[in-house]
Amino acid sequence: MAVDNYEILLEQPEGSNRQEIILKGELTVENTKSVYNYLLNNAYHTDSLKLFVNSPANIDLCFFQLIIGFMESRNKLNKETTVDIDIDESQLELLTKTGIIEKISSLQKEGL
C-alpha cells in the first residue's frame, strides 16, 4: 500500500500464520496516525506479527513511540510482536542512547 511519502507492505509467508509488515519511506510524526490506523485495522489481532522498519528515508522518535504503544497493546492480548530495524548508524546510536532499542527488545520478550 503506497500512500503519500511512505509505504506499507503486508506479507504472509507461505505455510505460516505469521504476518509480516514492511514500513518504508517517511516514518515521521506526520504519518503516525495513518500508519497506526493501518496496523490496527490489518494486524492488531493476528497472533504473530513481525514489523520490518526498512531503511526509512526519515524516521523520528514519535514513530518509535507508535511502535512501542502498538507492541504494548498487543502484549496485553498475549500476541507476539517482533521488530526488525534497519536504519543507519547515527539513527541507531540515537535509539540506543534514548533507551528505545532496549524498550523494544524488552517488549518482544514479554510478548513471547
C-alpha positions as CSV (number, residue, x, y, z in Angstrom):
1,M,0.0,0.0,0.0
2,A,1.7,3.2,-1.1
3,V,0.3,6.4,0.5
4,D,1.9,9.8,0.2
5,N,5.5,9.5,1.2
6,Y,5.6,6.2,3.0
7,E,4.9,2.6,2.1
8,I,3.4,-0.3,3.9
9,L,3.8,-3.8,2.5
10,L,1.8,-6.7,4.1
11,E,3.0,-10.2,3.6
12,Q,2.1,-13.6,5.0
13,P,4.8,-16.2,4.4
14,E,3.5,-19.4,2.8
15,G,2.6,-22.1,5.3
16,S,2.7,-19.6,8.2
17,N,0.1,-17.9,10.3
18,R,2.5,-15.1,10.9
19,Q,2.0,-11.7,9.2
20,E,4.9,-9.5,8.2
21,I,4.7,-5.8,7.7
22,I,7.4,-3.7,6.0
23,L,7.4,0.0,6.7
24,K,9.5,2.3,4.4
25,G,9.8,5.9,3.4
26,E,8.9,8.9,5.7
27,L,8.2,7.3,9.1
28,T,7.6,10.6,10.9
29,V,5.1,12.2,13.1
30,E,3.1,13.4,10.1
31,N,2.4,9.8,9.1
32,T,1.9,8.1,12.5
33,K,-1.9,8.4,12.6
34,S,-2.4,6.7,9.2
35,V,0.2,4.1,9.9
36,Y,-1.3,3.3,13.3
37,N,-4.8,3.1,11.8
38,Y,-3.4,0.6,9.2
39,L,-1.8,-1.5,11.9
40,L,-5.0,-1.5,14.0
41,N,-7.2,-2.5,11.0
42,N,-4.8,-5.0,9.4
43,A,-2.6,-6.5,12.0
44,Y,-3.8,-5.9,15.6
45,H,-5.4,-9.3,16.2
46,T,-3.1,-11.6,14.3
47,D,-1.3,-13.9,16.7
48,S,2.2,-13.4,15.4
49,L,3.5,-10.3,13.7
50,K,6.9,-9.1,12.5
51,L,7.4,-5.4,11.7
52,F,10.3,-4.5,9.5
53,V,11.4,-0.9,9.6
54,N,13.3,-1.0,6.3
55,S,15.8,1.8,5.6
56,P,13.4,4.7,6.1
57,A,14.1,7.9,4.3
58,N,13.4,9.7,7.6
59,I,12.3,8.4,11.0
60,D,11.7,10.2,14.2
61,L,11.2,9.3,17.9
62,C,7.4,9.8,17.6
63,F,7.3,6.9,15.1
64,F,9.1,4.6,17.6
65,Q,6.6,5.7,20.3
66,L,3.9,4.5,18.0
67,I,5.6,1.1,17.6
68,I,6.1,0.8,21.3
69,G,2.5,1.6,22.1
70,F,1.3,-0.9,19.5
71,M,3.6,-3.6,21.0
72,E,2.3,-2.9,24.5
73,S,-1.3,-3.1,23.4
74,R,-0.6,-6.4,21.6
75,N,1.3,-7.8,24.6
76,K,-1.8,-7.2,26.8
77,L,-3.7,-9.5,24.4
78,N,-0.8,-12.1,24.6
79,K,0.1,-11.5,20.9
80,E,3.7,-12.0,19.7
81,T,5.2,-8.9,18.0
82,T,8.8,-8.7,16.8
83,V,10.5,-5.7,15.3
84,D,13.5,-5.7,12.9
85,I,15.0,-2.2,12.5
86,D,17.3,-1.4,9.5
87,I,18.5,2.1,10.0
88,D,21.8,4.0,9.6
89,E,24.4,4.1,12.4
90,S,23.6,7.6,13.6
91,Q,19.9,6.8,14.0
92,L,20.7,3.5,15.7
93,E,23.0,5.4,18.1
94,L,20.2,7.8,19.0
95,L,17.7,4.9,19.6
96,T,20.3,3.2,21.8
97,K,21.0,6.3,23.9
98,T,17.4,7.1,24.4
99,G,16.6,3.5,25.5
100,I,14.2,2.8,22.7
101,I,16.1,-0.2,21.4
102,E,16.2,-1.7,25.0
103,K,12.4,-1.0,25.4
104,I,11.5,-2.7,22.1
105,S,13.7,-5.7,23.0
106,S,12.0,-5.9,26.4
107,L,8.6,-5.8,24.8
108,Q,9.5,-8.5,22.3
109,K,10.5,-10.8,25.2
110,E,7.2,-10.1,27.1
111,G,5.1,-11.0,24.1
112,L,6.6,-14.4,23.5
